[in-house]
């Protein structure tokens, strides 16, 4: 690993510790996403996701994926050590799976756009 620090996030909800998310690799992403979603004829959504990508291993760790409610207080502190393991890790997709996904998407788009081709 390089000499540069890895940064992550300590997350508290309503004062309660939920995670210290971070990845100790040379290439990674860690995100905290707060979402407020309103659609027609569907229930509103309000949630928090803390996840990332370990580009070295090709894995997608997830620390938090939870619904929020009005009045919740989210505290996010930038940290550079003492990261906690992710609650779950989605493994790297195989080349065969990626090709299969792309082909399915291609066929879907081809059908959807057939009048424009």
Helices and strands as residue ranges (DSSP letters): E 8-13, E 16-21, E 28-37, E 45-54, E 60-67, E 74-79, E 88-90, H 95-112, G 114-116
